[in-house]
Amino acid sequence: MFLKGNTISDSLSHIKALFLFLIAALFALNSCTLFESAGNDREPLPRVQSVENLFNVPGQIVTDNLIRSIQFHRAGNVNSPPIIELNTNQRLNLQFELLQFDSRQFRVYVSHHNPDWTRSAIGRDSYIDGLFTVYMDGGRISSVRQPQYRQYRFDFPNDDLRILKSGNYMLRIEDADNGYLVMALPFFVTENEGNITSSVEQLITPRQNLRSSHRPVSRFRLPDFVDQPQFDLEFYFVQNRFWGRAAEATEVDFSSPAEVHYEMDRNRPFIGDYEFLELNLNNFTQSNPQVLEYFPAENPPKVILFDDISGFSASGRLVGSGGFGRPNSSLNAQYADVHFSFEPGISPEMDAEIYLTGDFNNWSIQSANRLTFDNETSRWGTNVILKEGVYRYKYVLMEDGRVDDLFFDDLFTNTRQEYHTFVYMRDNREFYYRLLQFNHFFSD
């Protein structure tokens, strides 16, 4: 028997939500829905779910264009996603750089969220123990100029900020002087309850224009305290760390008393040959095979890359996934104004726009990274300020207000895809979603 998961809904007010919950509890807690709290300690996160935020969760944003080289992962493992286990010594590490000499003070807030990234109904005191306001240090100044920059770092949980509940979270960084939000990034806290095994079924479907398609399949062995999995559990899959594209598993089998078998709808698979381009800028000089020209005397130094060509530039292997790349963390490493040049094989007369998105711009579609056509070179191009390091990126087409992030991808490549799956349980006493377990796996 297959059941479809319930839809999460929001309420207009916390008072109304609480009242409805109390009434619903008299009849059947299993049928209740979770509500967004309007009375939490901070104002609701901005809803930024549009083409500008195609790959990210609602509210995930970087608003300050001086912020570069973000890193956010589990401490001790730069390749890990921002996922930690509750009540352990695991910590998360946030690091970023500000392209200016003067020091700024930043403060940190954390908010708890439902699987759809609406705010959960529980208050701050329920999920955080510690100071109401936590500040970051003043940063470390770089030893290089053109430009000079400051590097900021924040590790948590710590003595000032302890996490009490599992679930989805948003880390907010605000300018302490003016209160402006400069950054909001998602992270996850799991309970490590139960066990997940996963695999990927490969499909070939005409619906995806003969592209390879992936259908993740998982089994969750139930922990003893889960009494009604068909009512209380929800299951999600995420490809390539694009948390904003999480897809709920719609085919779920509860027939076994000890485990749940869940999988993606066969008619809504993931793209199996999703492509990234890789930029290795461990040095800016022309000894780098991706660098066409280098002008070190300019401020900042200027780097011109060799052309990317549609259909011929992908690596054919997994070069990374939705994240922030691997900028060189050294304070001796330099920044440069990097020029990307692209031959898309389409006419500039076409009523469409091309955007560059990647590790370096929070995988957002921004006007600053829209490509323009150069009549002299017959190439499309744009510029990005980048630090030495390794990055992933892609070009996307926008036409009639719709974004096609597959238009320039190669076909029939053997690209390894990265997947995560998450198992949530409704807590019917405190009215929030617990994150019981996650699994990290690849297509092979």
Phi, psi and omega in degrees: 000133180246133179240151179259138183294156179286158177268133178279136179233162180253159172243159181282338182208155181291323182295314179298319180299314182297318179299315180295324178296317180296319177295314182297328182295333179290338183253300183199109179294334184294339183264003184286156174244157181271150185237154177274134181275130175262002184243023178287177188290337180237159177293154181302148176295148178296137177277106182236064179247090182212190178298334177294337186235043190301323188259352191250167179283157177303128180097342178288125188196152168234115188261343184260116183286358173274348180277127181221169172054049177290140170226131181213110186200173175291133183302135179093353181215095185292343181269356185275153171285168180281071180229127177229164180262137181295143175060037173231179178271010176293142181227160174255146179239121172253131175221138176207168181233147181244124185280064174200158182280318185295142179281144173234152179255133180240146175243157190241135172229152179231136178232150182260143188223159174280172179302334178268008176072015163286157179293137178285166186278348183278148180277168184303321182296342180279332185242351179230135172240122180148199182291147178292322180237126179242133182251148173273164178285177186280002177083165178245136183275143180286160177266358179251162176240185178060053359260166170274150184214165176244142180249127181246148182217141177216124178248135178203164357300152178214188184297334181269344185214098181248135184263131187253342185232154172277170176133191176273139181226158172235128175265122180250132174245124182239150173289120185292337183281320185241355178078004181288139174287125178253341184197141172219121186230139180277151169211172188226144176234121183251163178260350182057046178251135184079183183217138181242134167241140188222156173210173181233124175266128181264133182236155169240115187234132175302333180302327181263025177056046177069013174286153172293139180236147181243139177234097179294143180227134182220156171235130179247115176280123190287136168289160187298330187279355178274107184268325185231071185300327183293340179256329192257345186256146171226149189229136183225150172239146177226133178256133171055033175062020172274083188300331180289350179253023178303136182240129179285137176290122185260349177247107187230129182250114180256016187291334179274136180287345186253343183208163177241132175257123181223150184203165178287150173301132181299334181273358180225061183279172171275154174291125185275344180239038178298134190246147169234152170259150182245132177243114179257102181247045178295343167211154184266354188285169181285358170287344175284124185295348178263355183259121178276312180219151181222129181237085187291341184282342181284161181236107356287166176305149182250136179234129175249122181272157169296158183297142161267139182237128182303127178087356184227009187249345183290154185277339184079011177216166179287115179254010179138186184207183186306107182195220185232012179076193180229070176294150177295122185281352182294142175284357175266351182284149186257161169255158176213157173271104189262126180261121175265134179236133189226135173248095187276348182076021176235157183283140174295346178282347181295138182279072182206163179236149179242134180236148173259127178223149183180193180306327191277349179230031175064025180051042177251161179254103189244148179298330180295339182249022173281133181282143175243154183266130178259114183295330182289318182263349185057038179231155171265144183205162174201165182239146177220136173280117185229147173269157174306137181158195182237132186225158173243147183200171174203163175257139179233152181255133173244122181220129181056037177078003180248141182259129175246103181269009177248352189303320185260004181286152173290157174255151173059038174264158181258069184267127179283127181256148180256140181226151168230146172232144184232139176243119181250149174232131175291127172267107187277001174264317182255356174061055172213169179263122172275142174260101186286316188200158172221163175220145182241124183209170183232161172276128179224000000 
